[in-house]
Amino acid sequence: MEFIDLTAQQKRIRGELDRRWNDVLSHGQYIMGPEVAELEKALASFTGSRHCIAVSSGTDALLLPLMAVGIGPGDEVVVPAFSFFATVEVVSVLGAAPVFVDIDPVTYNMDPEKLGRAITGKTKAVIAVDLYGQCADYERIRDVAGPIPVIEDAAQSFGSMQNGRKACALAPFGATSFFPSKPLGCYGDGGAIFVDDDEKAAKIKRIRIHGQSARYQHTEIGLNARMDTLQAAILLAKLSIFPEEVELRARVAERYSDLLRDHFDVPLLRPGNTSVYAQYTVRVKNRPLVQENLKLAGIPTAVHYPSPLHLQPVFAAKGWKAGDFPVAEKAAEEVVSIPMHPYLSHSDQDKVVQELIRAKG
Ligand SMILES: *Cc1c(COP(=O)(O)O)cnc(C)c1O
C-alpha cells in the first residue's frame, strides 16, 4: 500500500501528459514558454484571483510576496508555531524576526485570538497556514491583522474552500506548492502566487525574473524563481482531472471519519470550510508504537510534523523553549497521518482502519 499513489493518477492522464510534454519538446521554449501563461490563466480562474504568478516552488511562493511588501531586518512577521519549516524560513532568510503564535487544537491552524496578542508596532506581515488542507480562519485573522498584509500559505489547501471562496484567494496574497505529493502536484518543484492587486502582481513578476523591468534592466533585487515550462505542461494535464480528485479525496476522508470516529478525534471542519485533505491526520498517545505496528502490517504512515517550529534546533538555539506554545507542542507529539489519496480503495482503507484501531490498543 502506498501513502500517496501517484501511479494510479498517471495512468488516467498518460495520453494528455504525453501530448503536453511533446508540445514543449517541439516548441523548445523551456523557460517561460506558452504553457506557463496558460497555466497561470487557468489557476487564476480556478481560484477566483485576478493574478496568478507561477514560480519555482512553494517556498518561493511565500518568499516573493514578503519581498514585494519590503520585509527586511527590524521587521516582525507572525507565523503559526506548527507548520512545515518553509513557512518560517522565508521570514528568517530576509533578516526579519519570526513571531510564533500557537494553534487551535482542533484545526491545527493559527489561533486568531493569540494572533492579536502577538502583533506589535514592528509587525509587517502575517503568514497563516491552511494545515492538512483546511483553511485558517481568514475572516478573523484579517480582522485582527487590520492593515497588516496577510499571506495565505495554501501549500496544503489548493482546491479547498471557505464560505464559497477558494483557498489561495482568502488573503491579499495566496501561496501554494506543487511539490509532487501536494493535492495538485507536478513532477518536480513548483508553486504559485495569487494576488488581486495589479501593482503587487507586477512587482512579484519582476522579482521572479531578477528584478527586471525590461531585458537586462534591473530596477530592483529579485531572484530566479520561475516555474519550468515542462512543470506547467504537467500541471495543465493534471488540472483536467483535479476537480474530480478533490471530490474523491473528500469521499475517502468522509469514509475514514465514519469508520474511525468512535476511536479517534477525527479531522473536524469548521462551518463554511471544505478540505482537500492534503493529509488525513489523527492523534494517538503512543505514536512510536502505533507507527511501528502499522509498519509491520504494511501500512505506511507519516508525521506532519514531529517538532513545532520554535523547537527546531535553529530557533531553540535562539532561546525558544518547550512550554512556549503548548498546543503546538502537544500536536507535534501526537499527530500521525495515514494513507490518503483519491484512488485509495475501500479494501485498503478498511485494512488501515482495522490496523490503526488495533495498534491504538
Ligand atoms: C510544502 C509546503 C511548503 C513548501 O513548498 P515547497 O514547494 O516544498 O517549497 C510551504 N508550506 C507548507 C505548509 C507546506 O506544506
The ligand as an SDF file (V2000), in Angstrom:
LIG
                    3D

 15 15  0  0  0  0  0  0  0  0999 V2000
    5.0400   22.0130    1.1550 C   0  0  0  0  0  0  0  0  0  0  0  0
    4.8770   23.2190    1.9850 C   0  0  0  0  0  0  0  0  0  0  0  0
    5.6140   24.3980    1.7390 C   0  0  0  0  0  0  0  0  0  0  0  0
    6.7750   24.4740    0.7800 C   0  0  0  0  0  0  0  0  0  0  0  0
    6.5290   24.0930   -0.5070 O   0  0  0  0  0  0  0  0  0  0  0  0
    7.7410   23.6260   -1.4640 P   0  0  0  0  0  0  0  0  0  0  0  0
    7.1010   23.5680   -2.8150 O   0  0  0  0  0  0  0  0  0  0  0  0
    8.2130   22.2990   -0.9860 O   0  0  0  0  0  0  0  0  0  0  0  0
    8.8060   24.6700   -1.4160 O   0  0  0  0  0  0  0  0  0  0  0  0
    5.3230   25.5180    2.4960 C   0  0  0  0  0  0  0  0  0  0  0  0
    4.3710   25.4970    3.4570 N   0  0  0  0  0  0  0  0  0  0  0  0
    3.6580   24.3830    3.7290 C   0  0  0  0  0  0  0  0  0  0  0  0
    2.6090   24.4450    4.7860 C   0  0  0  0  0  0  0  0  0  0  0  0
    3.9010   23.2080    3.0160 C   0  0  0  0  0  0  0  0  0  0  0  0
    3.1920   22.1070    3.3080 O   0  0  0  0  0  0  0  0  0  0  0  0
  1  2  1  0
  2  3  1  0
  2 14  2  0
  3  4  1  0
  3 10  2  0
  4  5  1  0
  5  6  1  0
  6  7  2  0
  6  8  1  0
  6  9  1  0
 10 11  1  0
 11 12  2  0
 12 13  1  0
 12 14  1  0
 14 15  1  0
M  END
$$$$
